[in-house]
Amino acid sequence: MASLKSLCVFLALACTACLPVRAETPWGPEQVRIVVPYPPGTEPDVLARDLGNQLAKRTGKVFVVENKPGANAIIGAGNVAKSAGDGSTLLMVDRLALVANPFLYANLPYDWRKELKPVADVGHIDLYVAVRSTLGVNDYKSFMEKARAGRGAINVGTGGNGHVSHLGMAMLAASEGVDFTYVPFKGVAPALTALLGGEVDALMAGGLVMSQQAQGGKIKVLVSGADKHSGFMPEVPTLAEAGGKPGSIPSTVFSVFAPGTMSDALAAHINKEIRTAMDDAVLRGNYGKRGVEIRVPAPEQTRAEMERDAAVYGPLIRKLGVTAQ
């Protein structure tokens, strides 16, 4: 009887050894929210949905995108900052908004340095400067000459006070020693509409919307902040080629963040999953056609670059005297 019992135990252990081994992962929750603090259909929304689909294929988890727009990303970012750091909630946001908001708002409901943890940069978008076709300038040099002569007479549309389209043009103006008058709108789309209608003279925005409108002849794209020519607007010179100071036009970087309570180990694990998920040739090609470059550095690099941005844009915002709308 004892020998029979021993044989059963042996067979049970042998069968267990034959079962497939499931790798242990620190990313536990089976459903993950990706909070996007922008409306549906915007670039970060599309990026979050594509990322969720790719991660779902890899991990078997369910990824749900939640749009929580408003207040320059504060509503969505605040929601994530107060969530559990177990990997069940992530944030897809323009990281410059997180950096700029403390200089724009007196009482933020969160401290991004303590309550939000960088996980991965995902999409980098180079910005372009365009003018209305009736402004009377043909290139970047003549645009800056007109700006110097006008001393604030050129009206620049922006996506709102403190938006990258605002801070980027202000940084460019500082590098050239010129002044612009900034006209804030509730997003880049209405600012672009104003440029097309001749209500403003210039705008800084991503290359996709610029290329589409430039084809119609209503705007002229003068210069790119990229360090090389783009695939869809190869005729547009880089800032260095146009005679400007390289680095004076920022890029938009959409990044994934987690609640600050997330462990460094889990953040590193999710970073690796994102990097692998987005390393898809078709996906990269599709984004390249839209002017989005997929780059996924380590979380430490993202934080370091954000600190450098804070050192640059903080003084710039104070100099401009900008506050939130």
LINNOR-V816915 format. One record per residue. N is the residue number from 1. RES is the residue in three letters. SS is DSSP state (h for helix, s for strand, l for the rest). NEAR is the number of other ideal C-beta (glycine too) atoms within 10 Angstrom. Layout:
N;RES;SS;NEAR / N;RES;SS;NEAR
This chain:
1;MET;l;5 / 2;ALA;h;6 / 3;SER;h;7 / 4;LEU;h;8 / 5;LYS;h;9 / 6;SER;h;10 / 7;LEU;h;10 / 8;CYS;h;10 / 9;VAL;h;10 / 10;PHE;h;10 / 11;LEU;h;10 / 12;ALA;h;10 / 13;LEU;h;9 / 14;ALA;h;9 / 15;CYS;h;9 / 16;THR;h;8 / 17;ALA;h;8 / 18;CYS;h;6 / 19;LEU;l;7 / 20;PRO;l;4 / 21;VAL;l;6 / 22;ARG;l;6 / 23;ALA;l;4 / 24;GLU;l;5 / 25;THR;l;12 / 26;PRO;l;13 / 27;TRP;l;16 / 28;GLY;l;10 / 29;PRO;l;13 / 30;GLU;l;10 / 31;GLN;s;9 / 32;VAL;s;21 / 33;ARG;s;19 / 34;ILE;s;23 / 35;VAL;s;24 / 36;VAL;s;26 / 37;PRO;l;28 / 38;TYR;l;22 / 39;PRO;l;14 / 40;PRO;l;11 / 41;GLY;l;8 / 42;THR;l;18 / 43;GLU;h;22 / 44;PRO;h;26 / 45;ASP;h;20 / 46;VAL;h;18 / 47;LEU;h;24 / 48;ALA;h;27 / 49;ARG;h;17 / 50;ASP;h;19 / 51;LEU;h;25 / 52;GLY;h;21 / 53;ASN;h;13 / 54;GLN;h;19 / 55;LEU;h;22 / 56;ALA;h;14 / 57;LYS;h;11 / 58;ARG;h;11 / 59;THR;h;16 / 60;GLY;l;8 / 61;LYS;l;18 / 62;VAL;s;12 / 63;PHE;s;18 / 64;VAL;s;11 / 65;VAL;s;21 / 66;GLU;s;14 / 67;ASN;s;18 / 68;LYS;l;19 / 69;PRO;l;16 / 70;GLY;l;12 / 71;ALA;l;18 / 72;ASN;l;22 / 73;ALA;l;24 / 74;ILE;h;21 / 75;ILE;h;14 / 76;GLY;h;23 / 77;ALA;h;26 / 78;GLY;h;20 / 79;ASN;h;19 / 80;VAL;h;27 / 81;ALA;h;24 / 82;LYS;l;14 / 83;SER;l;19 / 84;ALA;l;12 / 85;GLY;l;17 / 86;ASP;l;17 / 87;GLY;l;22 / 88;SER;l;17 / 89;THR;s;22 / 90;LEU;s;28 / 91;LEU;s;29 / 92;MET;s;26 / 93;VAL;s;25 / 94;ASP;s;22 / 95;ARG;h;24 / 96;LEU;h;24 / 97;ALA;h;23 / 98;LEU;h;26 / 99;VAL;h;24 / 100;ALA;h;27 / 101;ASN;h;20 / 102;PRO;h;16 / 103;PHE;h;19 / 104;LEU;h;19 / 105;TYR;l;15 / 106;ALA;l;7 / 107;ASN;l;4 / 108;LEU;l;17 / 109;PRO;l;14 / 110;TYR;l;20 / 111;ASP;l;11 / 112;TRP;h;22 / 113;ARG;h;15 / 114;LYS;h;10 / 115;GLU;h;20 / 116;LEU;s;23 / 117;LYS;s;25 / 118;PRO;s;24 / 119;VAL;s;26 / 120;ALA;s;26 / 121;ASP;s;23 / 122;VAL;s;25 / 123;GLY;s;27 / 124;HIS;s;17 / 125;ILE;s;25 / 126;ASP;s;21 / 127;LEU;s;24 / 128;TYR;s;27 / 129;VAL;s;27 / 130;ALA;s;27 / 131;VAL;s;24 / 132;ARG;s;22 / 133;SER;l;17 / 134;THR;l;10 / 135;LEU;l;19 / 136;GLY;l;11 / 137;VAL;l;20 / 138;ASN;l;11 / 139;ASP;l;14 / 140;TYR;h;22 / 141;LYS;h;14 / 142;SER;h;14 / 143;PHE;h;25 / 144;MET;h;23 / 145;GLU;h;13 / 146;LYS;h;17 / 147;ALA;h;23 / 148;ARG;h;13 / 149;ALA;h;10 / 150;GLY;h;15 / 151;ARG;l;11 / 152;GLY;l;12 / 153;ALA;l;12 / 154;ILE;l;24 / 155;ASN;s;18 / 156;VAL;s;26 / 157;GLY;s;26 / 158;THR;s;27 / 159;GLY;l;22 / 160;GLY;l;21 / 161;ASN;l;18 / 162;GLY;l;27 / 163;HIS;l;27 / 164;VAL;h;27 / 165;SER;h;28 / 166;HIS;h;25 / 167;LEU;h;26 / 168;GLY;h;24 / 169;MET;h;24 / 170;ALA;h;23 / 171;MET;h;20 / 172;LEU;h;26 / 173;ALA;h;21 / 174;ALA;h;15 / 175;SER;h;16 / 176;GLU;h;17 / 177;GLY;l;9 / 178;VAL;l;19 / 179;ASP;l;16 / 180;PHE;l;21 / 181;THR;s;13 / 182;TYR;s;22 / 183;VAL;s;16 / 184;PRO;s;20 / 185;PHE;l;22 / 186;LYS;l;11 / 187;GLY;l;17 / 188;VAL;h;22 / 189;ALA;h;14 / 190;PRO;h;15 / 191;ALA;h;26 / 192;LEU;h;23 / 193;THR;h;14 / 194;ALA;h;18 / 195;LEU;h;27 / 196;LEU;h;16 / 197;GLY;l;10 / 198;GLY;l;12 / 199;GLU;l;15 / 200;VAL;l;23 / 201;ASP;l;26 / 202;ALA;s;23 / 203;LEU;s;30 / 204;MET;s;29 / 205;ALA;s;26 / 206;GLY;s;20 / 207;GLY;h;25 / 208;LEU;h;18 / 209;VAL;h;19 / 210;MET;h;28 / 211;SER;h;18 / 212;GLN;h;12 / 213;GLN;h;21 / 214;ALA;h;19 / 215;GLN;l;10 / 216;GLY;l;9 / 217;GLY;l;8 / 218;LYS;l;15 / 219;ILE;s;23 / 220;LYS;s;21 / 221;VAL;s;19 / 222;LEU;s;25 / 223;VAL;s;27 / 224;SER;s;27 / 225;GLY;l;23 / 226;ALA;l;22 / 227;ASP;l;12 / 228;LYS;l;9 / 229;HIS;l;14 / 230;SER;l;21 / 231;GLY;l;11 / 232;PHE;l;15 / 233;MET;l;19 / 234;PRO;l;10 / 235;GLU;l;8 / 236;VAL;l;24 / 237;PRO;l;17 / 238;THR;s;18 / 239;LEU;h;23 / 240;ALA;h;15 / 241;GLU;h;13 / 242;ALA;h;17 / 243;GLY;l;13 / 244;GLY;l;22 / 245;LYS;l;13 / 246;PRO;l;12 / 247;GLY;l;13 / 248;SER;l;18 / 249;ILE;l;23 / 250;PRO;l;20 / 251;SER;s;17 / 252;THR;s;24 / 253;VAL;s;21 / 254;PHE;s;25 / 255;SER;s;26 / 256;VAL;s;26 / 257;PHE;s;27 / 258;ALA;s;27 / 259;PRO;s;22 / 260;GLY;l;17 / 261;THR;l;14 / 262;MET;l;21 / 263;SER;l;14 / 264;ASP;h;10 / 265;ALA;h;9 / 266;LEU;h;19 / 267;ALA;h;23 / 268;ALA;h;16 / 269;HIS;h;16 / 270;ILE;h;24 / 271;ASN;h;21 / 272;LYS;h;13 / 273;GLU;h;19 / 274;ILE;h;22 / 275;ARG;h;16 / 276;THR;h;13 / 277;ALA;h;21 / 278;MET;l;21 / 279;ASP;l;12 / 280;ASP;l;15 / 281;ALA;h;7 / 282;VAL;h;7 / 283;LEU;h;16 / 284;ARG;h;14 / 285;GLY;h;11 / 286;ASN;h;13 / 287;TYR;h;22 / 288;GLY;h;14 / 289;LYS;h;12 / 290;ARG;l;17 / 291;GLY;l;26 / 292;VAL;s;23 / 293;GLU;s;16 / 294;ILE;s;22 / 295;ARG;l;14 / 296;VAL;l;21 / 297;PRO;l;15 / 298;ALA;l;17 / 299;PRO;h;21 / 300;GLU;h;13 / 301;GLN;h;14 / 302;THR;h;22 / 303;ARG;h;14 / 304;ALA;h;13 / 305;GLU;h;17 / 306;MET;h;20 / 307;GLU;h;11 / 308;ARG;h;11 / 309;ASP;h;18 / 310;ALA;h;18 / 311;ALA;h;10 / 312;VAL;h;14 / 313;TYR;h;22 / 314;GLY;h;14 / 315;PRO;h;11 / 316;LEU;h;16 / 317;ILE;h;22 / 318;ARG;h;10 / 319;LYS;h;10 / 320;LEU;h;18 / 321;GLY;l;6 / 322;VAL;l;19 / 323;THR;l;12 / 324;ALA;l;16 / 325;GLN;l;13
